[in-house]
Amino acid sequence: MTISGTSDTFRKAETTDIERIWQIIGQAKAQMQRLGSQQWDENYPAIEHIRQDIQDGNGYVVCREGRVVAYGVISFDGEPVYKGIEGRWSNDLPYVIVHRLTVADEMKRQGMAKRFMLQAEEVSRRKGVYNFRVDTKYDNAYMLHLIDTLGFRYCGEVYYRNNSARKAFEKTIRPHSLPIGISGYTIREATFEDAAPIFEAIDKNREDLRIWLPFVDRLKSIADEQEFLQSVLAVPYGQRDPVYILEQGETICGLAGFHFSDAPNHRTEIGYWLLPAYRGKGIITHAVRHLCQWAVRERNINRIQIRCATGNLPSNAIPKRLGFTLEGTERDGELLASNEYVNINVYSILKKEVDSWNKKSN
């Protein structure tokens, strides 16, 4: 792929790149030796490491005019030494890691390493992995500066061969925000880091939200929200029921997402809630429309269901407005925080009906 704003390309490394990659690594080792850095030595990395990186599908290169000018490993396999960190990671979710990042001498001081790291974030976003971890030697001033400019935070020390200590860092990769069709409002997948603002938004509006949302009374702390997000994000992206944040700028307006998905039968369910200050603007209608189209396009979903308490008229208005079919009513389908059972309307829409939205708009 072409790197945005440049003519450079970013791709997986191939065996035909090994000779050039090894040349760049040799340049980096020579520079480290001149600077007295202990990051790499005559034994590491070895050319066998590069061959293995490429065989595993973890080696990536940046090319300019067809010539490799940067190389690095982008891996989701985990790093065993990270389990023994002297310090603390923010969570136990899957993460991406970059190793063996090096830039050709003629490309130094041109932001090439930063562009590689940003491309690693893009690779990770496509996998639905939003944790990014790296480590470096204490004397690697260039990498330490790069890590700082990219917004990583220090987590502690990790130890490699010969008990070699390195500084370890992590950051949250923010998923891309997408427009929903109302000016100023966007939707994006929630990350573990969103637990605090989500909890605070719910807590400030607890009395309003608890009327129709039984989970609100069970949500007593940020840790409860973290536990929920951990359970969602720990699932591989292709099997995950994503949770999405609705935002105005970077201010949370509400949440929407999938649950109870049934992949063999190509069916899922959408739930949603919105803070009082943002109601009456069509935000949820646009968000649900976006999610239905995503589910059909990306997950090959055939049936999408929405369940609403019969007395929750604004919630029922969403599927009605979008052309869902009311299939029936579950008697005493949900127990509210008020300790009363309420009937639940069940709405559905099929893939062919979602597909017709695009035909009508054209």
Steps between C-alpha positions, in 0.01 A plus 500: 500500500608859439579696816270800523664828402802331338595293196641230731343156516456275802474124458597162640864412451594231250798265479635708213530792744734319742827621350391864513350462849824349625691793353278747689541303823878511451480879470299517823746279689790717385322814617421345840864402539610858425252634755589241763147359504446145627165453318638260236827307478685268263265213586167681494316532278640223280402438141315188618269727699410689183431181307277377782316836519413475133404133522266583791345785304611756760768688303398830336684751285462856381610555140585817315507476122504123536801492735470380863583787736361372832430166663326381814306215658130547572386211714184393683658184641580651840839546662571247779725735699214749529324266740778563752491879485624681808220750494149468360322485166158663492318180399541140384353543153674401174757751375717586203875532541768645272850349509818548298396836357778648288529771235756533218770762559384716209148518651601594855346815653214502250230355727520155341497307830196696617318422175580130544356507853185671378463233233533237774204667669299466178587129478385462859175690447408262218537212745296678768801509736533833677792441738848592374809397700868565439826484692844648455836529670559788739773638273297499176432874497347504152245227577417654837427830326287327235302314767435826682380685187257217423332527840616181671511488878768332712385177669817349652799282414523173308803270484638322194801271450793549737258670743505808277256763632286704264241770550151385405221722371141472379232711338140460394444512125191710446261343247408723208187711551249479216221747415144380554331759279438775756748786501742481794401150614707187447517134598802288592574174678551528875840414653599396850617857564143623449381328818538809719318751276223247427450433870500872582243571227271227635556595863407866440178391330428196713144587604393560142673199344404246766130528412541283189852359537524234773883481474538854636438398862758222468762744372652633822857597403745559217631149569157359411511677163858383447392142566226533239729652236767240575246224432410660166849589377658167598298331224675488158369777277326277246299333778452807720173678572643853479392781730499848347520846651290780354685828532475870436864591457652292780199527731300182557134523399406135539582142406375257238613153410434137430420210729372143491644450153442159345758456223380161368154648442632843389300693757570763763335755726566872545461691826546869573463783751541877477559767763205738557677809360539339157153357445267616227776561245478172308838379630393147588302458177807590295728286717277191474478547124881512486532185714246307294691578182828404667358168625368407156816609319773383740341204679257368238214534749157411362275590794535788746276525802413786737310447827327791675278522808148575378482810718829645374349692209819684386686169482219337301503792258851406377421163335166633376671796333753269330241260363547209742208259528326457835489124539328473835520570871677303772278499806695599813813496284720707731528581870568869557685661790156590643453123550211488253484286190431675170391370163757521222430578135716302260593663168711360216643598167654273236807541282293551185313783672822668614637466148192679370596813700787564259278443197246750630770762573633460146 
